[in-house]
Amino acid sequence: MTETQTETKHSNQFSLLSLMWITTAMALLFSYARWVGGDALQQAMVFTVFGTFIGLTIGWLIGDIKNCLFWSLLLTLLSYLAVAGGRLPNAAVLYGWGIVGSFCGAMSVLTVPKNQILAALLMGVVGCLAMIGTIACFPLTLPLEPILLFDIGTAAIVGALLRPFLSFLQWFERRSGQPRVILASWLTISVLIGNFLVPILAGVRR
C-alpha cells in the first residue's frame, strides 16, 4: 500500500521557476563538493547511484516508482551533505549513510503501519540493518570497534527520526501547492548554506 497520489497538475510541471531552483541547488552542491575536495565529487556520484537503484527497486516492488525514487534521492542527497568531508572511520560507514538515506527515503512512501510510533520504530530497524549490511559488505580497515557500533546505533536513531521528518515534508508538500522539486531545492540549499557557514563561523579550515 502506498501514499495516495494528491499532487496537482501544477506540482508536476517543470516551470522556469522550478528549473531555476534546481539549477541553483545543483550549482551549490557541486561548489560544495569542490570546496570539500578529495573524493567528494566521486562520493556524490556513488550516493546518487545508491539512491537511484534503491528507489527504483523498492518503487517497482510496491508499485510506486515515482515517489520512492524522489524521496530516496532526496534523503540520499541530504545524507551525503551530512557526511561529506567528515571524519568517518572508513568508506563502509561513509557509504552506509547513503544506503540508510536511500532505504529510509524509499520506504517512507509506505502507509503501513498506521501508528506513527510503530512506523518510526520500523524505520529505525531499517536504518540499523542498512548500516550493518553495508559494513558487512565492504572490506573494513578497522575491526568492529566502538566507533563502528556508535554509527550503527546512530543509524537506528536517525532512521526513527526520519519518519516524522519525512511525514512533515510530505504534509507540507500537499499543503503548500509548490512543486516538490522546488521544495527539495529549498531544503538542499538551506543545508548547503549551513554547511558553508558553520566551518567559517567556527573558524575551521578544510
Phi and psi in degrees as GROMACS dihedral restraints (atoms count N, CA, C in turn):
[ dihedral_restraints ]
;  ai    aj    ak    al  type     phi  dphi    fc
    3     4     5     6     1  -123.5    20    10
    4     5     6     7     1   170.2    20    10
    6     7     8     9     1   -64.7    20    10
    7     8     9    10     1   137.1    20    10
    9    10    11    12     1   -63.4    20    10
   10    11    12    13     1   133.6    20    10
   12    13    14    15     1   -78.0    20    10
   13    14    15    16     1   115.2    20    10
   15    16    17    18     1  -123.2    20    10
   16    17    18    19     1    12.3    20    10
   18    19    20    21     1   -72.5    20    10
   19    20    21    22     1   142.7    20    10
   21    22    23    24     1   -84.8    20    10
   22    23    24    25     1   167.7    20    10
   24    25    26    27     1   -59.8    20    10
   25    26    27    28     1   -37.3    20    10
   27    28    29    30     1   -62.6    20    10
   28    29    30    31     1   -38.5    20    10
   30    31    32    33     1   -71.2    20    10
   31    32    33    34     1   -14.7    20    10
   33    34    35    36     1   -97.6    20    10
   34    35    36    37     1    -4.9    20    10
   36    37    38    39     1   -90.0    20    10
   37    38    39    40     1   142.9    20    10
   39    40    41    42     1   -94.3    20    10
   40    41    42    43     1    88.7    20    10
   42    43    44    45     1   -78.9    20    10
   43    44    45    46     1   173.2    20    10
   45    46    47    48     1   -60.8    20    10
   46    47    48    49     1   -38.1    20    10
   48    49    50    51     1   -64.0    20    10
   49    50    51    52     1   -42.0    20    10
   51    52    53    54     1   -60.5    20    10
   52    53    54    55     1   -47.1    20    10
   54    55    56    57     1   -62.3    20    10
   55    56    57    58     1   -35.9    20    10
   57    58    59    60     1   -63.5    20    10
   58    59    60    61     1   -46.0    20    10
   60    61    62    63     1   -67.1    20    10
   61    62    63    64     1   -40.4    20    10
   63    64    65    66     1   -62.2    20    10
   64    65    66    67     1   -45.6    20    10
   66    67    68    69     1   -61.6    20    10
   67    68    69    70     1   -42.3    20    10
   69    70    71    72     1   -62.6    20    10
   70    71    72    73     1   -44.7    20    10
   72    73    74    75     1   -63.6    20    10
   73    74    75    76     1   -43.5    20    10
   75    76    77    78     1   -67.6    20    10
   76    77    78    79     1   -37.8    20    10
   78    79    80    81     1   -63.4    20    10
   79    80    81    82     1   -43.1    20    10
   81    82    83    84     1   -65.5    20    10
   82    83    84    85     1   -37.1    20    10
   84    85    86    87     1   -62.7    20    10
   85    86    87    88     1   -47.7    20    10
   87    88    89    90     1   -67.6    20    10
   88    89    90    91     1   -34.4    20    10
   90    91    92    93     1   -64.3    20    10
   91    92    93    94     1   -39.8    20    10
   93    94    95    96     1   -65.5    20    10
   94    95    96    97     1   -42.4    20    10
   96    97    98    99     1   -62.5    20    10
   97    98    99   100     1   -40.8    20    10
   99   100   101   102     1   -66.9    20    10
  100   101   102   103     1   -36.7    20    10
  102   103   104   105     1   -65.6    20    10
  103   104   105   106     1   -41.0    20    10
  105   106   107   108     1   -65.2    20    10
  106   107   108   109     1   -40.8    20    10
  108   109   110   111     1    80.4    20    10
  109   110   111   112     1  -168.7    20    10
  111   112   113   114     1    63.3    20    10
  112   113   114   115     1  -132.9    20    10
  114   115   116   117     1   -96.8    20    10
  115   116   117   118     1    22.2    20    10
  117   118   119   120     1   -61.0    20    10
  118   119   120   121     1   -40.7    20    10
  120   121   122   123     1   -66.6    20    10
  121   122   123   124     1   -43.2    20    10
  123   124   125   126     1   -62.4    20    10
  124   125   126   127     1   -41.0    20    10
  126   127   128   129     1   -62.6    20    10
  127   128   129   130     1   -39.9    20    10
  129   130   131   132     1   -61.1    20    10
  130   131   132   133     1   -38.9    20    10
  132   133   134   135     1   -66.3    20    10
  133   134   135   136     1   -41.3    20    10
  135   136   137   138     1   -64.9    20    10
  136   137   138   139     1   -42.6    20    10
  138   139   140   141     1   -59.9    20    10
  139   140   141   142     1   -40.8    20    10
  141   142   143   144     1   -63.2    20    10
  142   143   144   145     1   -40.2    20    10
  144   145   146   147     1   -62.9    20    10
  145   146   147   148     1   -44.3    20    10
  147   148   149   150     1   -56.3    20    10
  148   149   150   151     1   -52.2    20    10
  150   151   152   153     1   -61.1    20    10
  151   152   153   154     1   -40.8    20    10
  153   154   155   156     1   -67.9    20    10
  154   155   156   157     1   -48.3    20    10
  156   157   158   159     1   -63.8    20    10
  157   158   159   160     1   -48.0    20    10
  159   160   161   162     1   -68.0    20    10
  160   161   162   163     1   -40.8    20    10
  162   163   164   165     1   -61.4    20    10
  163   164   165   166     1   -44.4    20    10
  165   166   167   168     1   -66.8    20    10
  166   167   168   169     1   -40.3    20    10
  168   169   170   171     1   -65.9    20    10
  169   170   171   172     1   -51.1    20    10
  171   172   173   174     1   -67.0    20    10
  172   173   174   175     1   -38.1    20    10
  174   175   176   177     1   -61.1    20    10
  175   176   177   178     1   -39.9    20    10
  177   178   179   180     1   -66.5    20    10
  178   179   180   181     1   -38.9    20    10
  180   181   182   183     1   -67.3    20    10
  181   182   183   184     1   -38.4    20    10
  183   184   185   186     1  -102.0    20    10
  184   185   186   187     1    -0.3    20    10
  186   187   188   189     1    79.3    20    10
  187   188   189   190     1    30.4    20    10
  189   190   191   192     1  -147.4    20    10
  190   191   192   193     1    67.7    20    10
  192   193   194   195     1   -63.0    20    10
  193   194   195   196     1   -42.2    20    10
  195   196   197   198     1   -57.9    20    10
  196   197   198   199     1   -52.0    20    10
  198   199   200   201     1   -73.0    20    10
  199   200   201   202     1   -39.5    20    10
  201   202   203   204     1   -61.7    20    10
  202   203   204   205     1   -42.2    20    10
  204   205   206   207     1   -65.4    20    10
  205   206   207   208     1   -42.3    20    10
  207   208   209   210     1   -62.8    20    10
  208   209   210   211     1   -52.1    20    10
  210   211   212   213     1   -70.8    20    10
  211   212   213   214     1   -31.3    20    10
  213   214   215   216     1   -65.0    20    10
  214   215   216   217     1   -47.0    20    10
  216   217   218   219     1   -65.8    20    10
  217   218   219   220     1   -39.3    20    10
  219   220   221   222     1   -63.9    20    10
  220   221   222   223     1   -47.4    20    10
  222   223   224   225     1   -68.0    20    10
  223   224   225   226     1   -34.1    20    10
  225   226   227   228     1   -65.6    20    10
  226   227   228   229     1   -41.4    20    10
  228   229   230   231     1   -62.9    20    10
  229   230   231   232     1   -45.0    20    10
  231   232   233   234     1   -65.3    20    10
  232   233   234   235     1   -35.3    20    10
  234   235   236   237     1   -63.4    20    10
  235   236   237   238     1   -42.1    20    10
  237   238   239   240     1   -60.5    20    10
  238   239   240   241     1   -45.4    20    10
  240   241   242   243     1   -64.9    20    10
  241   242   243   244     1   -26.9    20    10
  243   244   245   246     1   -76.4    20    10
  244   245   246   247     1   -29.4    20    10
  246   247   248   249     1  -113.9    20    10
  247   248   249   250     1   -13.8    20    10
  249   250   251   252     1   -59.2    20    10
  250   251   252   253     1   128.1    20    10
  252   253   254   255     1    80.2    20    10
  253   254   255   256     1     0.0    20    10
  255   256   257   258     1   -81.3    20    10
  256   257   258   259     1   165.4    20    10
  258   259   260   261     1   -94.2    20    10
  259   260   261   262     1    85.4    20    10
  261   262   263   264     1   -99.8    20    10
  262   263   264   265     1   156.0    20    10
  264   265   266   267     1   -58.4    20    10
  265   266   267   268     1   -41.9    20    10
  267   268   269   270     1  -165.8    20    10
  268   269   270   271     1  -179.6    20    10
  270   271   272   273     1   -65.3    20    10
  271   272   273   274     1   -29.0    20    10
  273   274   275   276     1   -60.7    20    10
  274   275   276   277     1   -44.2    20    10
  276   277   278   279     1   -69.4    20    10
  277   278   279   280     1   -41.3    20    10
  279   280   281   282     1   -55.7    20    10
  280   281   282   283     1   -55.1    20    10
  282   283   284   285     1   -74.9    20    10
  283   284   285   286     1   -21.9    20    10
  285   286   287   288     1   -59.0    20    10
  286   287   288   289     1   -38.3    20    10
  288   289   290   291     1   -67.2    20    10
  289   290   291   292     1   -31.4    20    10
  291   292   293   294     1   -66.0    20    10
  292   293   294   295     1   -40.6    20    10
  294   295   296   297     1   -65.9    20    10
  295   296   297   298     1   -40.6    20    10
  297   298   299   300     1   -59.2    20    10
  298   299   300   301     1   -48.5    20    10
  300   301   302   303     1   -61.4    20    10
  301   302   303   304     1   -41.0    20    10
  303   304   305   306     1   -64.0    20    10
  304   305   306   307     1   -49.1    20    10
  306   307   308   309     1   -66.2    20    10
  307   308   309   310     1   -45.9    20    10
  309   310   311   312     1   -64.7    20    10
  310   311   312   313     1   -38.7    20    10
  312   313   314   315     1   -64.9    20    10
  313   314   315   316     1   -47.2    20    10
  315   316   317   318     1   -65.6    20    10
  316   317   318   319     1   -40.3    20    10
  318   319   320   321     1   -79.2    20    10
  319   320   321   322     1    -8.8    20    10
  321   322   323   324     1   -67.5    20    10
  322   323   324   325     1   -16.0    20    10
  324   325   326   327     1   -70.6    20    10
  325   326   327   328     1   -26.7    20    10
  327   328   329   330     1   -63.1    20    10
  328   329   330   331     1   141.2    20    10
  330   331   332   333     1  -103.6    20    10
  331   332   333   334     1     8.0    20    10
  333   334   335   336     1  -120.1    20    10
  334   335   336   337     1   141.3    20    10
  336   337   338   339     1   -74.3    20    10
  337   338   339   340     1   155.4    20    10
  339   340   341   342     1   -68.8    20    10
  340   341   342   343     1   -36.3    20    10
  342   343   344   345     1   -65.6    20    10
  343   344   345   346     1   124.1    20    10
  345   346   347   348     1   -66.2    20    10
  346   347   348   349     1   -33.5    20    10
  348   349   350   351     1   -67.4    20    10
  349   350   351   352     1   -45.4    20    10
  351   352   353   354     1   -63.9    20    10
  352   353   354   355     1   -38.0    20    10
  354   355   356   357     1   -63.7    20    10
  355   356   357   358     1   -40.8    20    10
  357   358   359   360     1   -65.6    20    10
  358   359   360   361     1   -40.9    20    10
  360   361   362   363     1   -63.3    20    10
  361   362   363   364     1   -41.5    20    10
  363   364   365   366     1   -61.2    20    10
  364   365   366   367     1   -43.4    20    10
  366   367   368   369     1   -65.7    20    10
  367   368   369   370     1   -34.2    20    10
  369   370   371   372     1   -63.2    20    10
  370   371   372   373     1   -41.6    20    10
  372   373   374   375     1   -63.5    20    10
  373   374   375   376     1   -41.3    20    10
  375   376   377   378     1   -61.3    20    10
  376   377   378   379     1   -46.1    20    10
  378   379   380   381     1   -61.3    20    10
  379   380   381   382     1   -43.2    20    10
  381   382   383   384     1   -63.4    20    10
  382   383   384   385     1   -47.5    20    10
  384   385   386   387     1   -66.2    20    10
  385   386   387   388     1   -35.1    20    10
  387   388   389   390     1   -63.7    20    10
  388   389   390   391     1   -42.5    20    10
  390   391   392   393     1   -68.6    20    10
  391   392   393   394     1   -43.9    20    10
  393   394   395   396     1   -61.0    20    10
  394   395   396   397     1   -44.0    20    10
  396   397   398   399     1   -62.7    20    10
  397   398   399   400     1   -40.6    20    10
  399   400   401   402     1   -66.2    20    10
  400   401   402   403     1   -45.2    20    10
  402   403   404   405     1   -62.0    20    10
  403   404   405   406     1   -37.1    20    10
  405   406   407   408     1   -69.8    20    10
  406   407   408   409     1   -29.6    20    10
  408   409   410   411     1   -86.3    20    10
  409   410   411   412     1   -24.7    20    10
  411   412   413   414     1   -90.6    20    10
  412   413   414   415     1   143.8    20    10
  414   415   416   417     1   -69.3    20    10
  415   416   417   418     1   121.9    20    10
  417   418   419   420     1   -89.1    20    10
  418   419   420   421     1   146.0    20    10
  420   421   422   423     1   -97.6    20    10
  421   422   423   424     1    -4.9    20    10
  423   424   425   426     1  -132.5    20    10
  424   425   426   427     1   149.8    20    10
  426   427   428   429     1   -69.7    20    10
  427   428   429   430     1   175.1    20    10
  429   430   431   432     1   -72.2    20    10
  430   431   432   433     1    76.5    20    10
  432   433   434   435     1   -85.7    20    10
  433   434   435   436     1   169.6    20    10
  435   436   437   438     1   -53.6    20    10
  436   437   438   439     1   -32.0    20    10
  438   439   440   441     1   -64.8    20    10
  439   440   441   442     1   -35.2    20    10
  441   442   443   444     1   -71.6    20    10
  442   443   444   445     1   -39.4    20    10
  444   445   446   447     1   -63.3    20    10
  445   446   447   448     1   -34.6    20    10
  447   448   449   450     1   -62.1    20    10
  448   449   450   451     1   -43.9    20    10
  450   451   452   453     1   -66.4    20    10
  451   452   453   454     1   -36.3    20    10
  453   454   455   456     1   -64.6    20    10
  454   455   456   457     1   -45.8    20    10
  456   457   458   459     1   -64.5    20    10
  457   458   459   460     1   -39.8    20    10
  459   460   461   462     1   -64.8    20    10
  460   461   462   463     1   -36.6    20    10
  462   463   464   465     1   -61.5    20    10
  463   464   465   466     1   -37.3    20    10
  465   466   467   468     1   -65.6    20    10
  466   467   468   469     1   -43.4    20    10
  468   469   470   471     1   -65.6    20    10
  469   470   471   472     1   -46.2    20    10
  471   472   473   474     1   -62.6    20    10
  472   473   474   475     1   -42.6    20    10
  474   475   476   477     1   -58.5    20    10
  475   476   477   478     1   -42.7    20    10
  477   478   479   480     1   -65.4    20    10
  478   479   480   481     1   -39.2    20    10
  480   481   482   483     1   -72.7    20    10
  481   482   483   484     1   -25.8    20    10
  483   484   485   486     1   -67.1    20    10
  484   485   486   487     1   -28.1    20    10
  486   487   488   489     1   -60.1    20    10
  487   488   489   490     1   -54.6    20    10
  489   490   491   492     1   -65.9    20    10
  490   491   492   493     1   -32.3    20    10
  492   493   494   495     1   -62.9    20    10
  493   494   495   496     1   -46.3    20    10
  495   496   497   498     1   -70.4    20    10
  496   497   498   499     1   -34.4    20    10
  498   499   500   501     1   -61.6    20    10
  499   500   501   502     1   -39.9    20    10
  501   502   503   504     1   -64.7    20    10
  502   503   504   505     1   -43.9    20    10
  504   505   506   507     1   -61.8    20    10
  505   506   507   508     1   -41.3    20    10
  507   508   509   510     1   -66.7    20    10
  508   509   510   511     1   -38.3    20    10
  510   511   512   513     1   -65.4    20    10
  511   512   513   514     1   -43.7    20    10
  513   514   515   516     1   -65.0    20    10
  514   515   516   517     1   -35.6    20    10
  516   517   518   519     1   -61.4    20    10
  517   518   519   520     1   -43.7    20    10
  519   520   521   522     1   -67.5    20    10
  520   521   522   523     1   -38.3    20    10
  522   523   524   525     1   -79.7    20    10
  523   524   525   526     1   -31.7    20    10
  525   526   527   528     1   -76.6    20    10
  526   527   528   529     1   -31.5    20    10
  528   529   530   531     1    77.1    20    10
  529   530   531   532     1     1.7    20    10
  531   532   533   534     1   -82.9    20    10
  532   533   534   535     1   146.7    20    10
  534   535   536   537     1   -57.7    20    10
  535   536   537   538     1   139.9    20    10
  537   538   539   540     1   -62.4    20    10
  538   539   540   541     1   -27.5    20    10
  540   541   542   543     1   -66.7    20    10
  541   542   543   544     1   -32.1    20    10
  543   544   545   546     1   -70.0    20    10
  544   545   546   547     1   -43.7    20    10
  546   547   548   549     1   -61.9    20    10
  547   548   549   550     1   -41.3    20    10
  549   550   551   552     1   -64.1    20    10
  550   551   552   553     1   -39.1    20    10
  552   553   554   555     1   -65.4    20    10
  553   554   555   556     1   -42.6    20    10
  555   556   557   558     1   -59.4    20    10
  556   557   558   559     1   -45.3    20    10
  558   559   560   561     1   -64.1    20    10
  559   560   561   562     1   -44.0    20    10
  561   562   563   564     1   -63.2    20    10
  562   563   564   565     1   -44.5    20    10
  564   565   566   567     1   -63.3    20    10
  565   566   567   568     1   -40.0    20    10
  567   568   569   570     1   -61.6    20    10
  568   569   570   571     1   -44.5    20    10
  570   571   572   573     1   -65.5    20    10
  571   572   573   574     1   -41.7    20    10
  573   574   575   576     1   -62.8    20    10
  574   575   576   577     1   -43.3    20    10
  576   577   578   579     1   -60.5    20    10
  577   578   579   580     1   -41.7    20    10
  579   580   581   582     1   -61.9    20    10
  580   581   582   583     1   -41.6    20    10
  582   583   584   585     1   -64.7    20    10
  583   584   585   586     1   -35.9    20    10
  585   586   587   588     1   -70.2    20    10
  586   587   588   589     1   -40.4    20    10
  588   589   590   591     1   -81.0    20    10
  589   590   591   592     1   -36.6    20    10
  591   592   593   594     1   -57.2    20    10
  592   593   594   595     1   -49.8    20    10
  594   595   596   597     1   -63.3    20    10
  595   596   597   598     1   -34.5    20    10
  597   598   599   600     1   -66.9    20    10
  598   599   600   601     1   -47.9    20    10
  600   601   602   603     1   -68.1    20    10
  601   602   603   604     1   -29.7    20    10
  603   604   605   606     1   -84.8    20    10
  604   605   606   607     1    -5.4    20    10
  606   607   608   609     1    74.6    20    10
  607   608   609   610     1    26.6    20    10
  609   610   611   612     1  -101.8    20    10
  610   611   612   613     1   131.2    20    10
  612   613   614   615     1  -105.7    20    10
  613   614   615   616     1   132.3    20    10
